Amino acid sequence: MTPVARPTPHAPGDVLRVATYNIHKGVRGLGPARRLEIHNLQMGVEALDADIVCLQEVRLFHHREAAYFDRTWFGWPEKGQADFLAPDGYEVAYRTNATTKFGEHGNALLSRWPIGDIGHHDVSDHKFEQRGLLHVPVRWQGREVHVVVAHFGLIHSSRLRQVERLSTFVREHVPDGAPVLVAGDFNDWGERLDASMRTHGWRRAAAPNGRARAATFPSRLPVFTLDRVYMRGLRCTGVQVPRGASWARMSDHLPLVVELALE
């Protein structure tokens, strides 16, 4: 797959290139028509050429899907999806959010730069949705950038409470003044979450021209900006959403890529 071109002419290392991507557990379709996309996603993640890749709906294991796709040409990966997707040389962080009858799934972070201790915080709002925050410090440009990978709930009131829990978590686990970014699938269909995030000092990464909307869902005809990066102590220098038939095939979401610099 052709590498995704950078939106700004910065040399690698001058900006922190961050991607967030809901990979839909590496499978598309339902029933006997479902297909395994994790091998294509591996090439897609590498093509993003991101310093940090924040992933949602990632599986460590799933016994039923592994048995089903074992009959296909490439088959279900023997290792967890986070490790399978990581380009050579990247460090990997993964924690489970949800456990089901046959397996589980959660959030992951892949980093070109060294990472610190991995943290996880349950922000489930009710028993029907298991949600969590993955916290990973990343060492970049002589600073520790704290990255939180998030996947918020489907109900607006739940998301508002999850913003409160996110803020509490960051206040308790991140040093004052440290740069922080929160990336993930916020499920904010009605564009109502920014005000709550701003109350706690977060602003959404937007292109320098001020346009914040970068639609990522659904991948075949993107209309909604469900996938976002919020930040503190950083500024955004570029935003892009890779598009095309290959990206539309791999997940119901498109990846969002932003380039960030220290303030």
C-alpha positions, 0 to 999 in steps of 0.5 A: 500500500502506498504510504500516506503523504504528509499534509505539511512539509515537516521532516520526520521528527519535527512534528509528532505524527499521530493516527487514530483508527477504529479497526472493527476487530479486523473483520468486516461483514456478518455471518458467512459473508464476513471477511478477515481484513487484519492482513490488509490493516497491517499494510494500512497501519504501516502506510500511515507512517505515524509516530503513534498509532492509537487503535480501538476495537483491537482483539488479543484473542477470539476463539470463534473467529480464530477457528472460522478464519483458520480455513481462509488463505491467510488465516487468523494471526497467531499473535494478538492484533496489536502486536500483529499490526505493529510495524518493525521497531514499534513498541506496543501497549494493549489493554482489554476493555470488554470481555465476551463469551468467545474473546475480548477487545480493547485499545492499543497504542503502537509507538515509534518512540520509547514508551513508559509504564502502561496504565488502564482505567475503566470508564464503563457507564453501564453494564451493556457497554464496557469502556476503558482508557489506555494511558501511555507516556511516550518519550519524544523531543526530550519530553514525555507526552502522555497519550490516552487512547479512548473509546467512548459510549453510544449514549450522550449522557454516558459520554459526558460522564466519561469526559469527567472521568477522563479529566479526573484520571489525567489530573491524578496520573499526569504531571501538571504542565505535561503535554497530553493528547487524547485520541480515539473514537468518541461516538459523538454523532451530534458534535456536542462533546467539544464544549465539555472537553473545553471545560477541562482544558482540551481542544480538538486538533484542527487544521491551521485554517481552523477547519475541525471537521474531518469526517471518518465515518462511515468509511465508504461515504464519511459524514460524521467526525467520530474519530478525533484527537484532543490535546493540551500543551500541543498545537496542531500543524496538519490534519488528514483523512486517508480515503479510497476503496482500500481504506473503505474496505478495511474498516467501517471507520477511516483513520484520522492523522494529525501532526502536532508540535509542542507549544 
